[in-house]
Amino acid sequence: MKSFSYKDSGVDIDTADQTKKEMKQSLETANPLILNRLGAFASLVQVPLTDYSEPVLVLKMEEPGSKQLLAAQYGRLADVGIDLVNHLINDTVVMGARPLAILDTIICGKLQKDIVLELVEKISRACKENGCDLVGGETSEQPGVIPEGSYILSASSVGIVEKSKIIDGSKIKEGDLVIGVASSGIHTNGYTLVRRLLEKKPELAEKTVGGEKFIDLALKPHRCYSPALQRAFSAAKISGLAHITGGGVVDNLARIIPDGLSAKINLGSFKIPAVFSVIQEEGTVSSEDMLRTFNLGVGLVVVLPESELTQLTTIFNECETEIFKIGEIKKGGSKVECSGQLSFS
């Protein structure tokens, strides 16, 4: 009878060990708060409690959704590492926090060393660009659980905020402005619809839209708003923040509007990128579905007093990110009320 081995069963420990050794370069950091490195049983991160009177930890987990399947199909899986980090950090910073550290999870049917190393490098780079560090995580080869060539990605983060500076929408007042901040495109929501559309019309992937291929526009990384927001936290009085993900502007903005107030949104003020117009036209998708499925060019909503708008505009302009007024806070029963029409060009 032939003897069994772990490697013959589908798990190559030597390849995994070598991959993890080569990951160390991507995780190198000069951050004094990171107390150990890859190889320990758990990551040690010193929390700068002396910088805060009443520190509150902000914890979050995230996964990049079915965008990872589309990205893998077109040989761009590693770029999803950027999406994963940027989405995760956005969810953290809209609470008024700054991110401290991130842990990633990479599950695969077969550990492909080059792909995993590129993923980790891009995840780590995205962390550093947004003021935190990838401090470790889990890489797991699971043959028979998921198909070879398939990957399941997720990550978790820890951030910190002064208790008195938490932004949860409770400070939103009548008369505040509702400001949209431009997305880079689809970000990480609505890809089940996009994949379905490409299955029906595969030629759409190569269609030129404003000088770029549709698939290139569809796979643009999720924009991270942390660099601009970290500056804004100390320069402007922000009443509320909403990261626009699944459910679109209406559902996500409703999560932060206090009872008795209503965000009156003018849909005609949205600056809708061409990628959404193609999806709407090629898929004959109703405006209602587009609004509930996609961000439609508004990746973040900022609610603040009108007196703070000039300062906010300056900060986002310097970060090369466009902002535009999409509404105002008034008294009302519905959390979000929309008027006007979406303009798909």
Residue, then its C-alpha position, 0 to 999 in steps of 0.5 A: m500500500k502506498s504511504f501517505s504524506y501531507k504534501d501528497s494530500g495537497v498541503d506543501i509545508d515547505t512552500a508555505d514556510q518559504t512563502k512566509k519567510e519572503m513575506k517578512q520584507s513586505l511587513e518590515t516597518a519602523n513603527p515603534l508601536i509594532l513590537n514583534r514580527l512575522g513568525a510569532f504566535a500572535s502580533l504585539v501592538q503597543v496602544p498609545l494610550t498616553d495620547y488619549s484621555e478616554p481611548v476607545l478601540v475601534l474594531k472591524m472585519e471586512e472582506p472584498g466580496s465577489k470582486q475578488l472572483l472577477a479580479a482573479q478571472y482577469g489576473r488581477l487578484a493582488d489588486v483586491g488586497i488594496d480594495l480590502v485594506n481601503h474598504l476596511i480603513n474607511d469603515t474605521v475612520v468614519m467613526g473619527a478614528r485613526p487605524l493602528a494595525i491590520l491582520d489579513t487572512i488568505i485562504c486558498g485551495k493551492l498555495q501559489k507562492d508568487i500570487v500570495l507574496e504579491l497579495v501581501e505586498k499590496i496589502s502591506r503597501a496600502c496599510k502604510e499609505n494610510g498610516c498603519d501597518l500589516v502586522g500579521g495574519e493567517t495564510s491557509e492552504q485548504p485543498g478539497v475545501i475550496p478549488e485550486g486557484s481560488y482564494i478567499l480574502s478577509a482582514s480585520s483592523v484595530g483603530i483608536v479614537e478619543k471618546s469625546k471625538i467619536i463621530d456617530g451622527s449624534k451631532i448632526k443638526e438641522g441646516d447641516l450640509v450633506i457633502g458627497v466625496a468622489s469615489s474612484g469607481i465601483h469600489t467593492n459593492g455591486y460586483t455580483l451584478v457586474r459579473r452577471l452582466l459580463e457573463k451575458k455580454p463578455e465583449l463588454a470587458e473590452k469596450t472602450v469607455g472614456g479612453e479606458k477599457f470597461i474591465d479596467l474601470a470596473l477593477k479600479p481599487h477602492r479609494c481610501y479617504s483616511p489621509a484627508l479625513q485625518r487632516a479634517f478631524s483637526a481642522a473642521k467640525i464634522s457632524g457625521l460620516a458615512h462610507i457608501t457601500g452596499g445599499g448605496v447612499v440612501d441606506n448608508l446615510a440613513r444609518i447616521i441620521p438622528d431621529g426627527l431629522s432627514a437628509k434631503i438629497n438631490l440626485g441630480s447633483f451626483k457626478i456619476p462616472a461613466v462606468f455606471s452609465v455603461i452598467q445601467e445601459e448595457g444591463t437595462v438596470s433601473s435607476e432605483d436598482m442602480l441607487r441601491t446597488f452602487n455608490l454612483g460616484v459618491g464613495l463617502v458622505v460628510v455631514l457638517p455645518e456650512s461654516e466648515l465647508t471651505q476648510l473641508t474643500t481645501i483639504f480634499n482638493e489638496c488630496e486631489t479628491e473632488i467633493f460636491k454638495i448633494g443635500e441638506i439636513k432638515k426636519g422630517g420623518s424619513k431619514v433620507e429623502c431623495s428628489g431630482q433625477l439621476s443623470f447617466s450620460 
